[in-house]
């Protein structure tokens, strides 16, 4: 089995930092790279060393979205956090940008959930009729 030192692992992790847009990864000395420390420790099984690895420079991770815009890349968690409290129109714009750019399923689902809450459409109620609306129509 080939064992790697920390500098070799750091080099091997560069594309993973870029792909996932994270600042910290974990690698085992056999060359496996993980997003979560517990996964690295489980893989190591107490027989291999686990190294925390850090992105060398934030600018190297991702500086623009796939749609060619100059907006900074945000991972899904940060994207959704930045959209909290936005209007339905702003959320719709964010949805269009996400689909045109990264088109990440979890981001699209999160934005859709926020959009549904923003327009207050109960699930299964596409016409936005609530029980109180039905009573008013019958009266």
C-alpha positions as CSV (number, residue, x, y, z in Angstrom):
1,X,0.0,0.0,0.0
2,X,1.3,3.4,-1.0
3,X,1.5,5.9,1.9
4,X,1.5,9.7,1.3
5,X,2.9,12.5,3.4
6,X,0.9,15.6,4.2
7,X,2.4,17.7,1.4
8,X,1.5,15.0,-1.2
9,X,-2.0,14.8,0.2
10,X,-2.4,18.6,0.1
11,X,-1.5,18.5,-3.6
12,X,-3.8,15.6,-4.2
13,X,-6.7,17.5,-2.4
14,X,-6.5,20.6,-4.6
15,X,-9.2,19.5,-7.1
16,X,-11.4,18.3,-4.2
17,X,-11.3,21.8,-2.6
18,X,-12.3,23.3,-6.0
19,X,-15.0,20.8,-6.7
20,X,-16.7,21.1,-3.3
21,X,-16.0,24.7,-2.5
22,X,-14.7,23.9,1.0
23,X,-11.8,25.2,3.1
24,X,-11.1,22.1,5.1
25,X,-10.8,18.4,4.1
26,X,-9.4,15.3,5.8
27,X,-7.1,12.8,4.3
28,X,-5.7,9.5,5.3
29,X,-2.2,8.6,4.6
30,X,-3.3,6.0,2.1
31,X,-4.5,8.9,-0.1
32,X,-8.2,8.9,0.5
33,X,-9.8,12.3,0.9
34,X,-12.9,13.1,2.9
35,X,-15.2,16.1,3.6
36,X,-15.9,14.9,7.2
37,X,-13.4,14.0,9.8
38,X,-15.4,11.1,11.2
39,X,-15.5,9.4,7.7
40,X,-11.7,9.7,7.5
41,X,-11.3,8.3,11.0
42,X,-13.6,5.4,10.2
43,X,-11.6,4.6,7.0
44,X,-8.4,4.9,8.9
45,X,-9.6,2.4,11.5
46,X,-6.9,3.4,13.9
47,X,-4.2,2.0,11.6
48,X,-3.6,5.0,9.4
49,X,-2.9,8.6,10.3
50,X,-5.6,11.3,9.4
51,X,-4.4,14.7,8.3
52,X,-6.6,17.9,8.3
53,X,-6.0,19.8,5.1
54,X,-6.8,23.4,4.4
55,X,-7.3,25.3,1.2
56,X,-4.2,27.2,0.4
57,X,-6.0,30.4,-0.7
58,X,-9.7,31.1,-0.8
59,X,-9.4,32.5,-4.3
60,X,-8.3,29.1,-5.6
61,X,-11.5,27.4,-4.5
62,X,-14.0,28.9,-6.9
63,X,-14.3,32.5,-7.7
64,X,-17.2,32.4,-10.2
65,X,-20.2,30.4,-10.9
66,X,-20.4,28.1,-13.9
67,X,-22.7,30.5,-15.7
68,X,-19.7,32.8,-16.3
69,X,-20.8,35.5,-14.0
70,X,-18.3,37.2,-11.7
71,X,-20.4,36.5,-8.6
72,X,-18.5,34.6,-5.9
73,X,-19.2,30.9,-5.7
74,X,-21.1,29.8,-2.6
75,X,-21.6,26.3,-1.4
76,X,-25.2,25.2,-0.9
77,X,-25.2,25.9,2.9
78,X,-23.9,29.5,2.4
79,X,-26.1,30.1,-0.6
80,X,-29.3,29.2,1.3
81,X,-28.2,31.2,4.4
82,X,-27.7,34.3,2.2
83,X,-31.2,33.9,0.8
84,X,-33.0,33.8,4.1
85,X,-35.6,36.6,4.4
86,X,-35.5,37.5,0.7
87,X,-38.6,38.3,-1.2
88,X,-40.3,35.9,-3.6
89,X,-38.9,37.9,-6.5
90,X,-35.4,37.7,-5.2
91,X,-35.7,34.0,-4.6
92,X,-37.0,33.5,-8.1
93,X,-34.0,35.3,-9.5
94,X,-31.7,33.1,-7.3
95,X,-33.5,30.0,-8.6
96,X,-33.0,31.0,-12.2
97,X,-29.3,31.7,-11.6
98,X,-28.8,28.4,-9.8
99,X,-30.4,26.4,-12.5
100,X,-28.5,28.2,-15.3
101,X,-25.2,27.9,-13.3
102,X,-24.5,25.1,-10.9
103,X,-27.9,23.4,-11.0
104,X,-27.3,21.6,-7.7
105,X,-30.3,19.5,-6.6
106,X,-30.0,20.5,-2.9
107,X,-29.7,24.2,-3.7
108,X,-32.7,24.1,-6.0
109,X,-34.8,22.2,-3.4
110,X,-33.8,24.6,-0.7
111,X,-34.6,27.7,-2.8
112,X,-37.9,26.1,-3.8
113,X,-38.8,25.5,-0.1
114,X,-38.0,29.1,0.7
115,X,-40.0,30.3,-2.3
116,X,-43.0,28.2,-1.2
117,X,-42.8,29.8,2.2
118,X,-42.4,33.3,0.8
119,X,-45.6,33.0,-1.3
120,X,-47.3,31.0,1.5
121,X,-48.7,28.3,-0.7
122,X,-49.6,25.3,1.3
123,X,-48.4,22.0,-0.1
124,X,-51.1,20.4,-2.3
125,X,-52.9,23.7,-2.6
126,X,-51.8,25.1,-6.0
127,X,-54.5,27.7,-6.2
128,X,-53.5,29.0,-2.7
129,X,-57.0,28.4,-1.3
130,X,-57.1,27.8,2.4
131,X,-60.0,26.5,4.4
132,X,-61.0,30.0,5.4
133,X,-61.1,31.0,1.8
134,X,-63.4,28.1,1.0
135,X,-65.8,29.2,3.8
136,X,-65.9,32.8,2.4
137,X,-66.8,31.5,-1.0
138,X,-69.6,29.3,0.3
139,X,-71.1,32.3,2.3
